[in-house]
C-alpha cells in the first residue's frame, strides 16, 4: 500500500464549472500556481500554509519569500577574521645559471702544510 505524501501548501480555486484543490511542496510553486489560476479566470483562489493560515487572492504577496540581498556563494562570503598580508615577491633563482657573485672567497686546495 502506498504511503500518502504530505504537501505543505494547498491551493483552492473556484471557477464557474466547479472547484479544484491542488497541493504543492513549496511556497514559490504554490504562489506560481495561484497566480496562474487567477489569470485563467478562477475565482476565490486561496492558499493554505503549513501552519494553517489561509491566504486570500489579495494576500498572496505575503507568501512571497524575502529576497536575500547579500546572497553569496559560501566561498565568496567574508569572514570576520583578520586578512593576511600579501607575501613579498622573491626573485626566482635558476640552478643552472652561473653565479653572479664576484670575488667570492674560495679555499685554495693543495697549498696547506703537511705534518
C-alpha positions as a Markdown table, in Angstrom:
| # | Residue | x | y | z |
|---|---|---|---|---|
| 1 | Unk | 0.0 | 0.0 | 0.0 |
| 2 | Unk | 1.4 | 3.4 | -1.0 |
| 3 | Unk | 2.2 | 5.8 | 1.8 |
| 4 | Unk | 0.3 | 9.2 | 1.4 |
| 5 | Unk | 2.6 | 12.2 | 0.6 |
| 6 | Unk | 2.1 | 15.2 | 2.8 |
| 7 | Unk | 2.1 | 18.5 | 0.9 |
| 8 | Unk | 2.6 | 21.6 | 3.0 |
| 9 | Unk | 0.8 | 24.1 | 0.7 |
| 10 | Unk | -2.7 | 23.6 | -0.5 |
| 11 | Unk | -4.2 | 25.8 | -3.3 |
| 12 | Unk | -8.0 | 26.1 | -3.6 |
| 13 | Unk | -9.8 | 27.7 | -6.5 |
| 14 | Unk | -13.4 | 28.0 | -7.7 |
| 15 | Unk | -14.5 | 28.5 | -11.3 |
| 16 | Unk | -17.9 | 28.6 | -13.0 |
| 17 | Unk | -17.6 | 24.8 | -13.6 |
| 18 | Unk | -16.6 | 23.7 | -10.1 |
| 19 | Unk | -13.7 | 23.9 | -7.7 |
| 20 | Unk | -10.2 | 22.4 | -7.6 |
| 21 | Unk | -7.8 | 21.6 | -4.7 |
| 22 | Unk | -4.1 | 21.2 | -5.5 |
| 23 | Unk | -1.2 | 20.5 | -3.2 |
| 24 | Unk | 2.3 | 21.9 | -3.7 |
| 25 | Unk | 5.6 | 21.3 | -1.9 |
| 26 | Unk | 7.0 | 24.8 | -1.7 |
| 27 | Unk | 5.7 | 28.4 | -1.2 |
| 28 | Unk | 7.2 | 29.5 | -4.6 |
| 29 | Unk | 5.4 | 26.8 | -6.5 |
| 30 | Unk | 2.1 | 27.3 | -4.7 |
| 31 | Unk | 2.3 | 31.1 | -5.4 |
| 32 | Unk | 3.0 | 30.5 | -9.1 |
| 33 | Unk | 0.1 | 28.1 | -9.3 |
| 34 | Unk | -2.3 | 30.5 | -7.5 |
| 35 | Unk | -1.3 | 33.4 | -9.9 |
| 36 | Unk | -1.8 | 31.1 | -12.9 |
| 37 | Unk | -5.3 | 30.1 | -11.7 |
| 38 | Unk | -6.2 | 33.8 | -11.3 |
| 39 | Unk | -5.0 | 34.5 | -14.9 |
| 40 | Unk | -7.1 | 31.6 | -16.1 |
| 41 | Unk | -10.3 | 33.1 | -14.7 |
| 42 | Unk | -10.7 | 31.2 | -11.5 |
| 43 | Unk | -12.4 | 33.0 | -8.6 |
| 44 | Unk | -11.8 | 32.7 | -4.9 |
| 45 | Unk | -8.2 | 31.5 | -5.1 |
| 46 | Unk | -6.9 | 30.6 | -1.6 |
| 47 | Unk | -3.6 | 29.2 | -0.4 |
| 48 | Unk | -3.2 | 27.3 | 2.9 |
| 49 | Unk | 0.2 | 27.5 | 4.5 |
| 50 | Unk | 1.8 | 24.7 | 6.6 |
| 51 | Unk | 0.8 | 26.5 | 9.8 |
| 52 | Unk | -2.8 | 26.6 | 8.8 |
| 53 | Unk | -3.1 | 30.2 | 7.7 |
| 54 | Unk | -5.4 | 30.7 | 4.7 |
| 55 | Unk | -4.4 | 33.5 | 2.4 |
| 56 | Unk | -6.9 | 35.1 | 0.0 |
| 57 | Unk | -6.0 | 36.1 | -3.5 |
| 58 | Unk | -5.2 | 39.7 | -2.4 |
| 59 | Unk | -2.9 | 38.4 | 0.3 |
| 60 | Unk | -0.7 | 36.2 | -1.9 |
| 61 | Unk | 2.2 | 38.7 | -1.7 |
| 62 | Unk | 2.7 | 37.7 | 1.9 |
| 63 | Unk | 3.6 | 34.2 | 0.7 |
| 64 | Unk | 6.4 | 35.5 | -1.5 |
| 65 | Unk | 9.8 | 34.6 | 0.1 |
| 66 | Unk | 12.0 | 37.6 | 1.0 |
| 67 | Unk | 14.9 | 38.2 | -1.4 |
| 68 | Unk | 18.3 | 37.8 | 0.0 |
| 69 | Unk | 20.2 | 41.0 | -0.9 |
| 70 | Unk | 23.6 | 39.6 | 0.2 |
| 71 | Unk | 23.2 | 36.1 | -1.2 |
| 72 | Unk | 26.7 | 34.9 | -2.0 |
| 73 | Unk | 28.3 | 31.5 | -2.5 |
| 74 | Unk | 29.9 | 30.1 | 0.5 |
| 75 | Unk | 33.4 | 30.6 | -0.9 |
| 76 | Unk | 32.7 | 34.3 | -1.6 |
| 77 | Unk | 31.4 | 35.1 | 1.9 |
| 78 | Unk | 33.6 | 37.4 | 4.0 |
| 79 | Unk | 34.7 | 36.2 | 7.4 |
| 80 | Unk | 35.4 | 38.4 | 10.3 |
| 81 | Unk | 39.0 | 37.1 | 10.6 |
| 82 | Unk | 41.8 | 39.5 | 10.0 |
| 83 | Unk | 43.1 | 39.3 | 6.5 |
| 84 | Unk | 46.7 | 38.1 | 5.8 |
| 85 | Unk | 49.3 | 40.4 | 4.4 |
| 86 | Unk | 50.4 | 39.6 | 0.9 |
| 87 | Unk | 53.7 | 37.7 | 0.6 |
| 88 | Unk | 56.7 | 39.6 | -0.6 |
| 89 | Unk | 57.8 | 38.7 | -4.2 |
| 90 | Unk | 61.0 | 36.7 | -4.2 |
| 91 | Unk | 63.4 | 36.7 | -7.2 |
| 92 | Unk | 63.5 | 33.2 | -8.6 |
| 93 | Unk | 66.9 | 31.6 | -8.7 |
| 94 | Unk | 67.7 | 29.2 | -11.6 |
| 95 | Unk | 70.1 | 26.5 | -10.5 |
| 96 | Unk | 71.6 | 26.1 | -14.0 |
| 97 | Unk | 72.6 | 29.7 | -14.3 |
| 98 | Unk | 76.1 | 30.7 | -13.3 |
| 99 | Unk | 76.6 | 32.6 | -10.1 |
| 100 | Unk | 76.8 | 36.4 | -10.4 |
| 101 | Unk | 78.8 | 36.8 | -7.2 |
| 102 | Unk | 82.2 | 38.3 | -7.9 |
| 103 | Unk | 85.2 | 38.0 | -5.7 |
| 104 | Unk | 83.8 | 35.3 | -3.5 |
| 105 | Unk | 86.4 | 33.7 | -1.3 |
| 106 | Unk | 87.2 | 30.1 | -2.2 |
| 107 | Unk | 89.6 | 27.8 | -0.2 |
| 108 | Unk | 92.8 | 27.0 | -2.0 |
| 109 | Unk | 93.4 | 23.3 | -2.4 |
| 110 | Unk | 97.0 | 21.8 | -2.1 |
| 111 | Unk | 98.6 | 24.9 | -0.6 |
| 112 | Unk | 98.5 | 23.9 | 3.1 |
| 113 | Unk | 101.4 | 22.4 | 5.2 |
| 114 | Unk | 101.6 | 18.8 | 6.0 |
| 115 | Unk | 103.0 | 17.4 | 9.3 |
